Amino acid sequence: MDDLRPELAIYGKTKIISPSIDALASKGIKFTNAYCNVPVCGASRASMLTGMLPNKNRFLNYDTFVEKETPNAITLPQLFKENGYTTISNGKIYHHLDDRESDWDDIWRPYAFDKNDLGLSPTDYWQSLWKDYHIPKNIAEYKATGTGPAYENADVADSVYIDGLVAQKVIRDIKKLKMSKKPFFLTAGFISTHLPFNSPKKYWDLYDKKDIKQPENYNYIPKDAPLMSISNWPEMRAYSNIPKKGQVSDSLAISLIHGYYATVTYVDTLIGKILDELKQQGLDKNTIVVLVSDHGYNLEEHTQWAKFTNYNTSTQVPLIIYNPFSEAHGTRDELVELVDIYPTLAQLCGLQIPKNQLDGISLVPVLHDEKEQGNRYVLIKKGNGFTLKTSNFSYTEFIKAEDNSTITSMLYDHRVDKEENVNVVDHPEYEAIVKQLKTILHNAFKHNIEGD
C-alpha cells in the first residue's frame, strides 16, 4: 500500500477499521519498529526492490528510475524470475510503469494499456489519469486542469476505483497461477492511501466525523526543531481544495483524515478478497504473504501533511510477514528496514542472493525466534537529511552537499517522546548520546553521505 502509516488496530490505533489486515497479522509476524529508507515513493520502492540503501546521488525522489541509477543491480523480482518463478507486476510496484520491464512476465495497471486518442505511451497515459475521480464535476475539473479535490467518495461499487480493478486482476491471476503449477511472485500495488483519498462512499459512511480528531501536536512544530526539517507539503497543495499557503482549516483537516481512514478500510476489504481467493484455491498453505507500505504519512502532525520528512510519522511503516511453513506468529519489536525484505524473501524461498549488493539483513532468524536481534540501527535519507534510527533514538543531520559539513541536527528520545515534540540535541544530558550517534552515522554510512 502507498503512504500507509501504522495507523491500524494491530498497532494500538483503534480509529481505523481494518479487519483483513488485522487477521493477516494474527496469523503471521507483525513488526512494530519497521522503517522505510527513503520517505518518498519512487526512491523507497527502488531501495526496497534492489535491497540497496540511498546515498548522496542515488534514490533521491519520486522520479527515481532503477534501471538508470542502479543498472547492474539484480532486483528482487528479477531474482525470482531467473529462478523459475512467474513474476507479475499489478498496480504500482516500481513508481514508473516502464522501469525494469524485463523483471516481469506481466506488467499491468488499470487503463494504462488501453488505446488512447492522445498518442501517449502507457506510462504517460497512466500519468494523465491515475487520480481516478468518479464524481462528474471532479472528472470535468481533472480533465480541464489536471487536478481536482484531495478526496472523493463516489457512491460506486468496490470494483470501480483503480484499486478495485487491481484486486480483480490479482484474483484472476491467482486462478491462472493455480493452474500453471509454477511458483509465482505476485504483487498487488494499491495506490491508496495516496492522494487523492478516493474510495466508495460506503467506506466513508463507516466513520462518524464527530469521532475523528486532529493529532495533539497539529498546530506547532517540535520545540527547538530546525525549520528546514518541516515540510511545506507541496504534494497536497497541488489539489484544488487545498490552500497554496498556510494551514488548512480544522474542518478540512478532519475531512482529509476522514478520507485517509476510508481509503485504508476500502483497500483492507480488497486485501480480504485476495486472501479469500488464495484460500479458496488452496494456495494459502504454500504462499508467503507480505504486507508493506513504501513509507509513512503525516496527518497534520507538526503542521505537516503527506511525507517527505525525516520525522517518524513519515518514516515508520507497517510490515507483516505470513509464512505458512512456520508456526511462529505474534509481534516483533526489533528494528527492521525495508531493505531487509529482499534477503528475507530470498532466504525463505531458498534463493541465492547477489554478492556485494544487498545492504539489508535477512529477518528469518527474527521470524522464527522472538529473542533474535534485528538491526542495531537503520539509515533513513530525505534530501540532505540523514537519519540514524536506533531502538531508542532518532538522530538526524542536515548535511551540506558541497562539502558534506553539518548544517544543523536534531535528536528525539523515543523512549519518552515517540511523537517527537522536543528536539533534545542540545540538551546537556544527551551530549554523550549525540556524540555516539554522530560517530556511527559518519562512519557506518560514510559512503552514503559522501556518494560516489
Secondary structure, DSSP 8 states (H G I E B T S, - for coil): -TT--S-SGGGT--SS--HHHHHHHHHSEEEEEEE-SSSSHHHHHHHHHHT---BTTBS-STT--HHHHSTT---HHHHHHHTT-EEEEEBSSSSSTTSSGGG-SEEE-TTTTS--TT---HHHHHHTTTT---SHHHHHHHHHHS---SEE--S--TTTSHHHHHHHHHHHHHHHHHHH-S-EEE--B--TTSSSEE--HHHHTTS-GGG----TTTT---BT--GGGS---HHHHTSTTS-SSS---HHHHHHHHHHHHHHHHHHHHHHHHHHHHHHHTT-TTS--EEEE-SS--EESGGG-EES-SSSHHHHEEEEEEE-TT----EEEEEEEEGGGHHHHHHHHTT----TTT--S---HHHHH-TTS---S-EEEEETTEEEEE-SSEEEEEEE-TTT--EEEEEEEETTT-TT--B--TT-GGGHHHHHHHHHHHHHHTHHHHH--
